[in-house]
Amino acid sequence: MQIVSVWIFRALKAIPKFTWQIPSGILSSVPKNMIQYLPGHGVFASGSMSLNNVCVMTGAWFGAVATLFTALLTAETSESTGAGVVSAFVMAGIPAHQMRSAAGQYDNESIAMSTFCVTFWLWCRSLRTSSSWPWAILAGGAYVTAVATWGGYIFVNNLIGLHAAVLVGLGMYNTGLYRAYTAWYVLGTMGATFVPVVGYTPLKSLEQMPSLAVFVGFQLLELCDIYRRRRKTEMSAWGFFFFRVCVFLVAGAFVALACWMLFQFNYFSPLSSRIRGIFLKHQRTGNPLVDSVSEHQPTSPQAYERYLGEARYVAAAGLLFCWHQRTPAKVFPVLFAAVAYTFSLKMNRLVIICGPIVSILAGYPIGILADWCIEQCVRLLCGPRVEPAPEPVPRRTGGMGSIYNAMSPLFYPKEVTVMSDTKQRFAQSSPLLDRGLRLLVASAIVGSTFHTVQQYGQGFAKFCQEMAPSFSSPGLVFKANLRDGTTITVDDILKGYEWLRDNTPADARVLSWWDYGYQITGIGNRTSLADGNTWNHEHIATLGRILSGPEKKSHNIMRHLADYALVHAGQQEKDLRISTHFARIGNSVFPDICGEEDPTCTKYGFVGEGRPSKMMAESFVYKAVKHDPSGKSGAYLNPKLFREVHQTKYGYIRIFEILNVSQASKDWVADLANKKCDAPGSWYCVGQYPPALNKLIAKRKNFAQLEDFNKKGQEKSAYTRMIEERQKKGEREL
């Protein structure tokens, strides 16, 4: 997201400055309550912006992009312009979208949702007709941007693969679908491999094997079709059917053999704990780091109410309107809804992917009915609309289409066809009466639903406006009340990071819990030992060991890694409150912290009435949060090891200088020769620990998750074994 913000900043600098105001005569005719919604209240200006302002607006800008392409996707899948307009209205305000797209929000997910919507629209557009497949080339490019923005791109990968597979099952396979999926998969996967943190994962990760399997299946289907077309003698439908079955059985045997051989060479990457958790009824993944993150917990009914509101009920009704369209994309919203609900049910942060599909389906019943009613008015004056002739598609037999045709009398009895033909004859023989009756029905629909739709629309808009402040309020600055009732603005956290920026050397390294890494680098402009991602479990566990370890032992490690240590304190004593996770996560990699017999680190914590256990009382984080130089509280850091250099006004941030820092280790880490880059000159370089910590790092056990079958000979952590045993017994997991 930072890269995109800089691109926008540089692009705006190249735009010449100019200002244009809507003439007062025109502006005076605009209702006063509408002027506030005009850009600049009627004054249009362009030119450069500060990088800070660009960063503030990036989330909102991409939120608008996501809204636009949600409307286009709705119009494409529903074949209704009205549905697209309604979906845009819902998407623009629904809290599930606001949570990452409000101005000031700065999360990769704001860009990711835009790229997801663009990719989905281009994919569905490529299926409109058999000759529309080149749109899939653009879909592949959009998919690459999705891969580069967020790890949730796996959702896009599997949803498009699932849609393509379902179309085959529905008998809609043709050369256009084959070309579209092949173009999307080849270009998208090829581009994804150039994203440094992804690499060859699309060809190795089990999470992405379904889309690869669909790709291989499509190649076999097309090869069978080519063989049939080139035969001198025509192959019967049933002959072709059994021919394809034999081809797939033989190919499946070879693929199974190849997979077995690759398994022996540890080629495949296992399912991540997050993905695995989606398909389990359990609430714990076996990974203490993932289990410690609140956003990775199951979604409650209250969360769906908070983020989707009443729109989710309208969306449920919209599922009934997904079947009459001619485009193969008509089933896409149904699959989107099923997959999004399944994913979000197990991880509450994924409610964000429900925003677009709820908006899409909510637009269906209102927009489609509105379009039909408007069409009846036009039909009365101009006659029936001339339908474009469908693009001729080569007749295919021997597939699912043939099976459905054979079974159609069971689902579409002769009476249905007779009724349809009778309706057509009536429209042709009595056109004016037909148009009048249609208009009468349309008038009844509008008359009976207008006030209800208006009421729910106003209620939804009010609901979204009431939710907006909770998403747009700054996270680091908040309001609080003093004991005398005075309301104050608490900006301690912001000021703490700004102090780092203004009062520490430019090459200073800051140790803190990983939650605050992005803020330290983004606001404090200083190097953090861990940012806000959870990819490197072992490294975060090392931080957990340092923070929850005894003061002297922690200092012996810190002095080789950092220059300052930062803790969140204040009345809530945040770091102390969550420090049980520090010990638990650390113990999953360093079993000597609490011992194999204590995987949840019950030795570390509060033992009653707020009293710390012996292990907690001796820890660095306890002494740092409680630090009292006077010694009255009994908790303070050794002045020979640490020196407090800053405490914010209300004590929310405390910063300590680490004394006796090893300059040799600092120089070794800074030496570019000691960094491992994925390619010469690349920006993606993995640092290494200084040699002075070799003994410590040698104690680490690389974390093996429950599903990590691919790392043979690697022992699972005690925490993982405990969760696994409790899950098997059906016991309470924690």
Secondary structure, DSSP 8 states (H G I E B T S, - for coil): -HHHHHHHHHHHHTS--EEEE--HHHHTTS-HHHHTTSGGGGEEEES---HHHHHHHHHHHHHHHHHHHHHHHHHHHH--HHHHHHHHHHHHH-HHHHHHHSTT---HHHHHHHHHHHHHHHHHHTTSSGGGTTHHHHHHHHHHHHHHH-TTHHHHHHHHHHHHHHHHHTT---HHHHHHHHHHHHHHHHHHTTSTTTTTGGGTBGGGHHHHHHHHHHHHHHHHHHHHHH-SS---HHHHHHHHHHHHHHHHHHHHHHHHHHHHTT-SB---HHHHHHTSS-S--S-HHHHT-GGGS---HHHHHHHHTTHHHHHHHHGGGSSS-SSGGGGHHHHHHHHHHHHHHH-GGGGGGHHHHHHHHHHHHHHHHHHHHHHHHHHHHH-S-------------SSHHHHHHHHHHHHS-HHHHHHHHHHHHHHHHSHHHHHHHHHHHHHHHHHHHHHHHHHHHHHHHHHHHHHHHHHHS-SS-EEEE-TTS-EEEE-HHHHHHHHHHHHS-TT-EEE--GGGHHHHHHTS-SEESS-S--S-HHHHHHHHHHHHSBHHHHHHHHTTT-SEEEEE-TTTTHHHHTHHHHHHHHHTT-TTTT-TT-TT-TTSSEEETTEE-HHHHTBHHHHHHH--TT-SSS----TTTEEEEEE-TTSSEEEEEESS--HHHHHHHH-GGG-EESSTT-S-EE----GGGHHHHHT------TT-TTSTT----HHHHHHHHHHHHT----
